Amino acid sequence: MSPRRTHSGGDVTHSDVSVSRVFRANFPDAEKSGFRSKALLEHRLSGGHELKPLYPTLLHAFASAAKQPKSIGITLLPDDDADPVEHRSYRALWDDARTLAAGLSALGVKKGDAVVLVLPTSFEFITAFYAVQMVSAVPVPCYPPAALERVETGLERIGHIARHAGATMLVTNRSLWPLLGAVVQTASGLEHLTTVEHLRTKGTGQKPNLKVSPSVPAFLQYTSGSTGSPKGVVLTHANLVANLHASGIAGDVQTDDVMVSWLPLYHDMGLIGGLMFPLYWKLPLVLLSPTAFLMQPRRWLEAITTYRGTISASPNFGYALATKRIRPADREGLDLKRWRFALNGAEPVNLRSLRDFEEAFRPVGLRDGVVMPCYGLAECTVGVTFWKVGEPLKHRVVDRAALRDGHVVERKGPGSMALVCCGQPIPGHEVAVVDELGEPLPELAVGHILVKGPSVMKGYHRDPAATGRAIKSGWLWTGDLGFLAPEGLYIAGRAKDLIIVRGKNHYAEDLEMVAERVKGARPGGTAAFGIYDEERASDRVVLVCETLVDGAEARAALTLAIVDHVNEHAGVKLDEVVLVPPGTIPKTSSGKRQRGAARERYLENQLAPQKTGKVALAKVVARSAVGFLGLLKRKKG
């Protein structure tokens, strides 16, 4: 299959970092012009078609960043305002990574070994990640169990990842170490469960292996599992430097840019877009934890104000949460005039959320055109399409029913919905929309979104069958549905989240978005799915809705309001609305709702808040102790 109708971001070639003669002759004062690197100017000189990554691997990028002045590095903001702000230069982080690499070597970590990292947002996560690469091993980031609503679920996931990755070592910190012995019981291949603190005692700085091939795995990114079990995406160094470079071109990186991020480092958007991107382009990074943002969203915008941030990203819910929780009185003192590049990705982009955010923060300097919708996925490293920096958003108001049938028809009023354009492919990449058989579709026709380019993953770890289904003739089948228009790509939904009732397609995201407009429904707290009723021999549509509304009459009124609102605005008659407490709907590490898991719990009558009580936590600690004993016995044996 070779789709002909595509949107393309240009071709890619690889070169060294030498300055071209044309560059010297025509741009002698390039650094004064405001561009971060000659690479951006060279890209423009080539007519926007030639892309030359600056480095062959992530380690080369880190080594180059380590030569910057001490002021260029990472500033880590504490979760508690009473604790001090910490800053470390890229050089200091490089030196600490070498120390940890020596510790890994002393414990027997070899080339190609998978090493699971279970660490919170911290300098230790950053240096441990690169330390694993320095010994030619493969880091496997996992989110800490404490970051979840249910510790047991987190430990089960870590165990699954460690087992599937074939990991020989798990690295954590002293705080989390007592809980993680339980992982050993499900991942029998683990030979060491150690801490960053312990690794520092095992040796001094180790010389990194900078002869690593760009084609080898740089790390394993386990997908969020929003539509199934997590899969290990194998990303090479070549994948990463191509995506980082193309994203910098698309974002028009400047010499005075400052990155601010609260995104989790164990997720592709936070790890690649939030950490690797500023390091690759030698930009200062201001880092705060997801917990700090969720507890007080103002901290995000305070950091942009204080550190004169110019680049920051968030899923759509982050913009909505900031609008809701940062009240007008709390906006005083904020200054967002320098913010020029606010990516919105990782989940559906909602026009209302963006407009509300722009309106709320325009009085404190937020300029129109700063919020930039984008599209991406782990299987293509992270970024695929970007909206053009500084350009006003483009959106289309379309007929819902026609969209479900695969057609884009302009319509306003009842029965319509707004879709936001996610822009054009980043340089060196192509996007196509095809039918079920892989045949190209015309513009404004809904189909499967395919991607081609140097960022496409090497494959799924230990799963050639899944790799073969995802990559065909060099094209990545993303699993997403959408359509192309002259202005760019629009996303319609996930193929696996389609609800088919009486032969008609309905997008779960659409039903959820409409339902959440009803007062009493918790934003981001709904999950829609279809089931087949054996007794009635018919399809049914169920919507689970988190709410704080109490009292039988009030809950009955909320249920009726949701049914009426969805019926009126989405043209779907809900067969059942299930009201549940907050925290009930299962979500991934990045906050995406797991509709499949919600459906299973509904069918098994197990919809309940996912929390860990004191008794359950004590059981986890006990299981962990048993796991540590088993590990000691294996080593002695």
LOMAR-378945 format. One line per field, with one value per residue (C-alpha): y negated, z negated, x negated; residue in one letter. Coordinates in steps of 0.1 Angstrom, whole numbers. Each point is the difference from the previous one (the first is absolute). Last residue first. Layout:
% residues N
Y <- c(Y | ...)
Z <- c(Z | ...)
X <- c(X | ...)
res <- c(A | ...)
//
This chain:
% residues 637
Y <- c(201 | -28 | -25 | 18 | 1 | -37 | -8 | 22 | -19 | -33 | 13 | 10 | -35 | -15 | 22 | -13 | -36 | 6 | 15 | -31 | -21 | 20 | -5 | -38 | -5 | -1 | -16 | 8 | -13 | 26 | 16 | 37 | 13 | 24 | -16 | -34 | 9 | 13 | -31 | -23 | 21 | -5 | -37 | -6 | -38 | -18 | -16 | 5 | 30 | 16 | -4 | 22 | -17 | 1 | -29 | -23 | 19 | 18 | -9 | 27 | -13 | 27 | 4 | -33 | -13 | -14 | -31 | -17 | -34 | 9 | 36 | -8 | -29 | 21 | 29 | -22 | -20 | 32 | 13 | -33 | -1 | 35 | -10 | -30 | 20 | 28 | -22 | -9 | -16 | 5 | 15 | 26 | 10 | 35 | -1 | 31 | 5 | 32 | 24 | 25 | 36 | -10 | 27 | 0 | -37 | -10 | -27 | -34 | -25 | -34 | -11 | -32 | -18 | -24 | -28 | 13 | 0 | -22 | -27 | 17 | -9 | 32 | 20 | -17 | 7 | 36 | 6 | -14 | 19 | 33 | -6 | 14 | 23 | 12 | 36 | 3 | -13 | 0 | -17 | -9 | 0 | 25 | -23 | -29 | -34 | -27 | -17 | -28 | -4 | -31 | -33 | 15 | 27 | 35 | 23 | 20 | 34 | 12 | 36 | -14 | 22 | -7 | 0 | 17 | 26 | 9 | -9 | 6 | 35 | 12 | -15 | 17 | 34 | -8 | -4 | 2 | -38 | -17 | -15 | -21 | -30 | -26 | -32 | 3 | -5 | 15 | -5 | 15 | -13 | 23 | -16 | -30 | -18 | -38 | 4 | 31 | 35 | 21 | 37 | 20 | 26 | -14 | -35 | -24 | -33 | -9 | -18 | -6 | -8 | -17 | -33 | 1 | 9 | -28 | -13 | 14 | -16 | -3 | 18 | -17 | 20 | -2 | 16 | -31 | -32 | -4 | 23 | 7 | 35 | 23 | 36 | 33 | 12 | -12 | -33 | -3 | 5 | -25 | -28 | -22 | -31 | -4 | -14 | -20 | -16 | -34 | 2 | -7 | 33 | 21 | 30 | 30 | 36 | 32 | -4 | 28 | 28 | 11 | 30 | -22 | -21 | -35 | -28 | -37 | -30 | -33 | -24 | -31 | -13 | -27 | -15 | 8 | -32 | 0 | -13 | 27 | 27 | 8 | -7 | 23 | 27 | -2 | 2 | 30 | 19 | -8 | 13 | 33 | 18 | 37 | 16 | 0 | -36 | -37 | -18 | -35 | -18 | -38 | -5 | -33 | -21 | 25 | -23 | 12 | -24 | 0 | 33 | 11 | -26 | 12 | 36 | 25 | 33 | 0 | -15 | 20 | 32 | -6 | -7 | 31 | 21 | -7 | 17 | -24 | -17 | -28 | -23 | -37 | 0 | -32 | 18 | -17 | -2 | 34 | 14 | -19 | 15 | 35 | -8 | -13 | 36 | 6 | 37 | 13 | -21 | 11 | 36 | -1 | -10 | -32 | -6 | -32 | 8 | -23 | 7 | 19 | 11 | 37 | -6 | -21 | 28 | 29 | -11 | -13 | 13 | 33 | 9 | -21 | 9 | 35 | 8 | 10 | -35 | -13 | -34 | -30 | -19 | -34 | -5 | -33 | -14 | -27 | 15 | 7 | 33 | -3 | 24 | 20 | 0 | 10 | 28 | 13 | 0 | 18 | 25 | 8 | 2 | 24 | 25 | 1 | 8 | 29 | 3 | 35 | -4 | 25 | 7 | -7 | 22 | -15 | -32 | -26 | 21 | -29 | 13 | 14 | -20 | 22 | -20 | -10 | 32 | 4 | -16 | -31 | 23 | -4 | -13 | -25 | 25 | -21 | -1 | 9 | -24 | 15 | 33 | 21 | -26 | -20 | 31 | 3 | -34 | 6 | 31 | 37 | 29 | 25 | 33 | -6 | 29 | 12 | -29 | 8 | 7 | -26 | -27 | 6 | -13 | -34 | -14 | -4 | -16 | -29 | -24 | 12 | -6 | 22 | 21 | 33 | 25 | 30 | -11 | 24 | -29 | 21 | 10 | -35 | -15 | 25 | -5 | -38 | 3 | 23 | -24 | -29 | 19 | 9 | -36 | -13 | -36 | -2 | -22 | 21 | 29 | -18 | -4 | 23 | -9 | 28 | -8 | 21 | 9 | -14 | -9 | -37 | 7 | 12 | -31 | -21 | 12 | 0 | -37 | -11 | 21 | -11 | -37 | 5 | 7 | 33 | 32 | 35 | 7 | 34 | 11 | 21 | 16 | -7 | -5 | 13 | -9 | 19 | -18 | -18 | -11 | -16 | -18 | -14 | -12 | -17 | -20 | -9 | -12 | -23 | -15 | -6 | -16 | -24 | -9 | -6 | -25 | 7 | -22 | 6 | -20 | 3 | 16 | -21 | -2 | 38 | 18 | -13 | -18 | 16 | -24 | 19 | -11 | -31 | -22 | 22 | -10 | 26 | 29 | 25 | -8 | 16 | 31 | 2 | -2 | 26 | 22 | -5 | 14 | -10 | -37 | -32 | 16 | -12 | -7 | -10 | -11 | -34 | -19 | 12 | -34 | 3 | 32 | -15 | -29 | 24 | 20 | -31 | 1 | -18 | -27 | -35 | -18 | -6 | 37 | -2 | -29 | 14 | 11 | -1 | 10 | 22 | 18 | 5 | 15 | 25 | 1 | 35 | 19 | 33 | 11 | 21 | -4 | -5 | -9 | -25 | -5 | 19 | 2 | 30 | 13 | 27 | 27 | 28 | 34)
Z <- c(-446 | -22 | 26 | 3 | -38 | -3 | 27 | -18 | -32 | 18 | 14 | -34 | -13 | 29 | -7 | -36 | 13 | 23 | -28 | -22 | 29 | 2 | -37 | 2 | 29 | 37 | 24 | 32 | -4 | 9 | 31 | -6 | 14 | 23 | 31 | -13 | -10 | 36 | 15 | -21 | 10 | 37 | -5 | -15 | -6 | 9 | -30 | 11 | -23 | 14 | -14 | -17 | -6 | -37 | -14 | -5 | -13 | 25 | 20 | 26 | 30 | 20 | 34 | 13 | 30 | 25 | 22 | -14 | -11 | -8 | -11 | -19 | -18 | -7 | -15 | -20 | -14 | -9 | -20 | -17 | -11 | -13 | -19 | -15 | -11 | -15 | -20 | 8 | 29 | -2 | 34 | 22 | 30 | 17 | 33 | 15 | 36 | 8 | 29 | 5 | -6 | -29 | -22 | 14 | -5 | 20 | -15 | 11 | -17 | -15 | -28 | -21 | -25 | 21 | -12 | -29 | 9 | -24 | 25 | 34 | 24 | -9 | 19 | 33 | -3 | -10 | 30 | 23 | -15 | 4 | 37 | 14 | 31 | 13 | 8 | -27 | -26 | 7 | -27 | 14 | -27 | 18 | 31 | -22 | 7 | 26 | 3 | 25 | 21 | 20 | 14 | 34 | -17 | -11 | -20 | -32 | -16 | -23 | -2 | 10 | 31 | 5 | 36 | 11 | 22 | -29 | -36 | -27 | 9 | 5 | -33 | -18 | 15 | -7 | -37 | -21 | -2 | 23 | 31 | 12 | -7 | 27 | -6 | 33 | 21 | 9 | -18 | 6 | -12 | 7 | 17 | 1 | 33 | 1 | 25 | 22 | -13 | 7 | 2 | -30 | 1 | -30 | 16 | 0 | -15 | 6 | -20 | 10 | -19 | 7 | -15 | -24 | 15 | 3 | -25 | -28 | 13 | -27 | 4 | -10 | -2 | 16 | -7 | -13 | 15 | 28 | 30 | 23 | 13 | -5 | 11 | -16 | -11 | -36 | 15 | 18 | -33 | -19 | 26 | 0 | -16 | 13 | -18 | 7 | -27 | 6 | 11 | -25 | 4 | 28 | -12 | -6 | 15 | -9 | -35 | -25 | 11 | 29 | -19 | -31 | 16 | 15 | 9 | -7 | -10 | -6 | -27 | 7 | 29 | -21 | -25 | -37 | -18 | -33 | 13 | 27 | -27 | -3 | 36 | 13 | -24 | 8 | 37 | -4 | -22 | 25 | 29 | -16 | 11 | -4 | -20 | 0 | 14 | -7 | 6 | -14 | 21 | -5 | -38 | -4 | -8 | -27 | -30 | -32 | -29 | -2 | 14 | -35 | -1 | 33 | -11 | 8 | -6 | 31 | 26 | -13 | 1 | 36 | 12 | -18 | 14 | 35 | -5 | -9 | 16 | -8 | 19 | -6 | -38 | -16 | -31 | -24 | 23 | 15 | -35 | -13 | 29 | -10 | -37 | 6 | 6 | -38 | -10 | 35 | 9 | -30 | 5 | 37 | -13 | 9 | 24 | 13 | 30 | 15 | 37 | 15 | 31 | -7 | -38 | 6 | 20 | -21 | -31 | 8 | 35 | -4 | -37 | -5 | 33 | -1 | -36 | -28 | -4 | -11 | 15 | -22 | 26 | 5 | 30 | 4 | 35 | 3 | 30 | 19 | 10 | 31 | -13 | 32 | 2 | -36 | 5 | 30 | -21 | -29 | 23 | 20 | -32 | -15 | 28 | 7 | -37 | 4 | -14 | -8 | -11 | -28 | 0 | -29 | 0 | 18 | 12 | -24 | -6 | -7 | 24 | -14 | 13 | 2 | 3 | 23 | 21 | 25 | 35 | -10 | -7 | -33 | 2 | -27 | -28 | -31 | -21 | -35 | -29 | -35 | -14 | -20 | -26 | 25 | 10 | -36 | 0 | 34 | -15 | 8 | 10 | 16 | 18 | 15 | 23 | -23 | 7 | -18 | -35 | 5 | 3 | -36 | -11 | 13 | -30 | -24 | 29 | 5 | -25 | 4 | 38 | 30 | 25 | 12 | 16 | 23 | 21 | 25 | 14 | -5 | -35 | -11 | 17 | -15 | -35 | 4 | 9 | -29 | -23 | 12 | -3 | -36 | -9 | 10 | 7 | 18 | -5 | -30 | 24 | 17 | 38 | 21 | 22 | 18 | 6 | 25 | -6 | 18 | -33 | 7 | 9 | -35 | -14 | 22 | -17 | -35 | 4 | 10 | -26 | -28 | 9 | -10 | 13 | -18 | 5 | 12 | 26 | 16 | 15 | 32 | 8 | 35 | -11 | -35 | -35 | -24 | -33 | 4 | 35 | -15 | -26 | 26 | 19 | -31 | -3 | 38 | -5 | -28 | 23 | 27 | -25 | -12 | 36 | 9 | -29 | -31 | -17 | -31 | -14 | -38 | -20 | -16 | 32 | -2 | 33 | 7 | 32 | 19 | 21 | 28 | 20 | 15 | -27 | -4 | 35 | 28 | 6 | -16 | 28 | 25 | -20 | -3 | 37 | 6 | -25 | 18 | 32 | 35 | -8 | 17 | 20 | 36 | 17 | 36 | 16 | -15 | 30 | -7 | -13 | -26 | -13 | -1 | -21 | -25 | -2 | -6 | -35 | -25 | 24 | -14 | 26 | -22 | 2 | 38 | 4 | 29 | 18 | 37 | 5 | -30 | 7 | 37 | -11 | -22 | -37 | -12 | -22 | 19 | 24 | 2 | 27 | -4 | 25 | -2 | -23 | 21 | 2 | 19 | 28 | 17 | -26 | 6 | -10)
X <- c(-210 | -12 | 13 | 33 | 5 | -7 | 26 | 26 | -6 | 5 | 33 | 12 | -7 | 19 | 30 | 0 | -3 | 30 | 20 | -6 | 12 | 32 | 6 | -7 | 23 | -9 | 24 | 17 | 35 | 27 | 14 | -2 | 32 | -19 | 16 | -7 | -36 | -6 | 15 | -22 | -31 | 9 | 7 | -34 | 1 | -32 | -18 | -36 | -5 | 31 | 35 | 26 | 34 | 8 | -21 | 30 | 31 | 23 | 32 | 8 | 20 | 18 | 16 | -14 | 19 | -25 | 6 | -31 | 15 | 36 | -5 | -31 | 18 | 31 | -18 | -23 | 29 | 19 | -30 | -5 | 37 | -2 | -32 | 17 | 31 | -20 | -24 | -36 | -18 | -37 | -2 | -18 | 19 | 2 | 18 | 15 | 12 | 19 | -1 | 28 | 10 | 22 | -12 | -35 | -5 | -31 | -21 | -11 | -23 | 0 | -23 | 4 | -22 | -20 | 22 | 22 | 37 | 19 | 9 | 4 | -28 | -17 | 26 | -8 | -38 | 7 | 23 | -26 | -29 | 19 | 3 | 32 | 3 | 33 | 10 | 26 | -25 | -37 | -21 | -34 | -27 | -22 | -3 | -10 | 16 | 6 | -34 | -5 | -31 | -10 | 11 | 9 | 21 | -10 | 23 | 0 | 0 | -28 | -14 | -33 | -7 | -36 | -11 | -33 | 17 | 22 | -8 | 27 | 11 | -35 | -11 | 28 | -11 | -37 | 7 | -32 | -3 | 24 | -17 | -29 | 22 | 9 | -20 | -18 | 32 | 34 | 33 | 35 | 33 | 30 | 30 | 23 | 4 | -6 | -29 | 1 | -6 | -31 | 5 | -12 | 27 | 19 | -1 | -30 | -12 | -36 | -27 | -36 | -31 | -33 | 10 | 29 | 33 | 26 | 24 | 22 | 32 | 27 | 34 | 32 | 33 | 34 | 33 | 16 | -14 | -25 | -9 | -29 | 0 | -30 | 9 | -9 | 35 | -7 | -11 | 34 | 19 | -21 | 3 | -31 | -13 | -36 | -30 | -31 | -20 | -16 | -37 | -27 | -18 | 14 | 20 | -21 | 4 | -18 | -17 | -7 | -24 | 23 | 13 | 3 | 27 | 4 | 23 | -3 | 21 | -20 | 11 | -20 | 22 | 16 | -23 | 0 | -10 | 18 | 34 | -1 | 0 | 37 | 8 | -27 | 9 | 37 | -8 | -22 | 24 | 29 | -21 | -7 | -32 | 3 | -29 | -38 | -1 | 1 | -33 | -4 | -27 | -3 | 0 | -19 | 31 | 12 | -3 | 19 | 2 | 37 | 14 | 11 | 28 | 13 | 2 | -27 | 19 | 23 | -23 | -30 | 20 | 12 | -35 | -13 | 29 | -11 | -34 | -27 | -31 | -24 | -23 | -8 | -6 | -11 | -12 | 24 | 30 | -3 | -5 | 30 | 20 | -8 | 4 | 35 | 11 | -3 | 5 | 0 | -31 | -20 | 10 | -11 | -34 | -18 | -28 | -15 | -23 | -27 | -5 | -29 | 20 | -3 | 3 | 32 | 16 | -12 | 18 | 36 | 6 | -18 | 6 | 32 | 17 | -12 | 11 | -23 | -12 | 34 | 10 | -6 | -21 | -16 | -24 | -19 | -7 | -27 | -18 | 32 | 17 | 23 | 26 | 1 | -38 | -4 | 26 | -20 | -32 | 16 | 17 | -31 | -21 | 25 | 5 | -38 | -6 | 24 | 35 | 14 | 36 | 8 | 38 | 24 | 31 | 30 | 17 | -14 | -31 | -23 | -26 | -33 | -29 | -31 | -33 | -27 | 3 | -29 | 1 | -20 | -30 | -17 | -36 | 6 | -4 | -2 | -32 | 9 | -1 | -5 | 11 | 25 | 11 | 20 | 19 | 14 | 16 | 15 | 17 | -2 | 22 | -24 | 3 | 35 | 9 | 27 | 23 | 32 | -14 | -28 | 26 | 11 | -34 | 10 | 18 | -31 | -20 | 23 | -15 | -36 | 0 | 6 | -20 | 13 | -25 | 0 | 30 | 15 | 21 | 32 | -9 | -10 | 31 | 24 | -15 | 2 | 37 | 8 | -18 | 20 | 33 | -9 | -8 | 34 | 7 | -34 | -30 | -11 | -5 | -29 | 3 | -21 | -30 | -18 | -37 | -20 | -36 | -30 | -18 | 5 | 37 | 7 | -17 | 22 | 31 | -16 | -10 | 34 | 19 | -24 | 5 | 36 | 35 | 7 | -20 | 7 | -26 | 0 | -34 | 0 | -33 | -14 | -36 | -6 | 11 | -23 | 5 | -33 | 11 | 31 | -20 | -24 | 31 | 12 | -32 | 1 | 36 | -12 | -26 | 25 | 24 | -27 | -8 | 37 | 0 | 19 | 25 | 21 | 29 | 2 | 28 | 28 | 19 | 5 | 0 | -35 | -11 | -29 | -21 | -18 | -30 | -17 | -14 | -30 | -11 | 4 | -23 | 24 | 25 | -25 | -3 | 38 | 4 | -26 | 17 | 34 | -16 | -12 | 0 | 11 | 27 | 0 | 34 | 1 | 33 | 7 | -14 | -36 | -9 | 28 | -14 | -34 | 15 | 15 | -32 | -20 | 13 | 22 | 11 | 3 | -20 | -30 | -9 | 2 | -24 | -20 | 32 | -6 | -36 | -3 | 33 | -9 | -33 | 19 | -6 | -11 | 24 | -2 | 26 | 32 | 26 | 38 | 26 | 29 | 30 | 25 | 37 | 11 | 22 | -21 | 2 | -24 | 14)
res <- c(G | K | K | R | K | L | L | G | L | F | G | V | A | S | R | A | V | V | K | A | L | A | V | K | G | T | K | Q | P | A | L | Q | N | E | L | Y | R | E | R | A | A | G | R | Q | R | K | G | S | S | T | K | P | I | T | G | P | P | V | L | V | V | E | D | L | K | V | G | A | H | E | N | V | H | D | V | I | A | L | T | L | A | A | R | A | E | A | G | D | V | L | T | E | C | V | L | V | V | R | D | S | A | R | E | E | D | Y | I | G | F | A | A | T | G | G | P | R | A | G | K | V | R | E | A | V | M | E | L | D | E | A | Y | H | N | K | G | R | V | I | I | L | D | K | A | R | G | A | I | Y | L | G | E | P | A | L | F | G | L | D | G | T | W | L | W | G | S | K | I | A | R | G | T | A | A | P | D | R | H | Y | G | K | M | V | S | P | G | K | V | L | I | H | G | V | A | L | E | P | L | P | E | G | L | E | D | V | V | A | V | E | H | G | P | I | P | Q | G | C | C | V | L | A | M | S | G | P | G | K | R | E | V | V | H | G | D | R | L | A | A | R | D | V | V | R | H | K | L | P | E | G | V | K | W | F | T | V | G | V | T | C | E | A | L | G | Y | C | P | M | V | V | G | D | R | L | G | V | P | R | F | A | E | E | F | D | R | L | S | R | L | N | V | P | E | A | G | N | L | A | F | R | W | R | K | L | D | L | G | E | R | D | A | P | R | I | R | K | T | A | L | A | Y | G | F | N | P | S | A | S | I | T | G | R | Y | T | T | I | A | E | L | W | R | R | P | Q | M | L | F | A | T | P | S | L | L | V | L | P | L | K | W | Y | L | P | F | M | L | G | G | I | L | G | M | D | H | Y | L | P | L | W | S | V | M | V | D | D | T | Q | V | D | G | A | I | G | S | A | H | L | N | A | V | L | N | A | H | T | L | V | V | G | K | P | S | G | T | S | G | S | T | Y | Q | L | F | A | P | V | S | P | S | V | K | L | N | P | K | Q | G | T | G | K | T | R | L | H | E | V | T | T | L | H | E | L | G | S | A | T | Q | V | V | A | G | L | L | P | W | L | S | R | N | T | V | L | M | T | A | G | A | H | R | A | I | H | G | I | R | E | L | G | T | E | V | R | E | L | A | A | P | P | Y | C | P | V | P | V | A | S | V | M | Q | V | A | Y | F | A | T | I | F | E | F | S | T | P | L | V | L | V | V | A | D | G | K | K | V | G | L | A | S | L | G | A | A | L | T | R | A | D | D | W | L | A | R | Y | S | R | H | E | V | P | D | A | D | D | D | P | L | L | T | I | G | I | S | K | P | Q | K | A | A | S | A | F | A | H | L | L | T | P | Y | L | P | K | L | E | H | G | G | S | L | R | H | E | L | L | A | K | S | R | F | G | S | K | E | A | D | P | F | N | A | R | F | V | R | S | V | S | V | D | S | H | T | V | D | G | G | S | H | T | R | R | P | S | M)
//
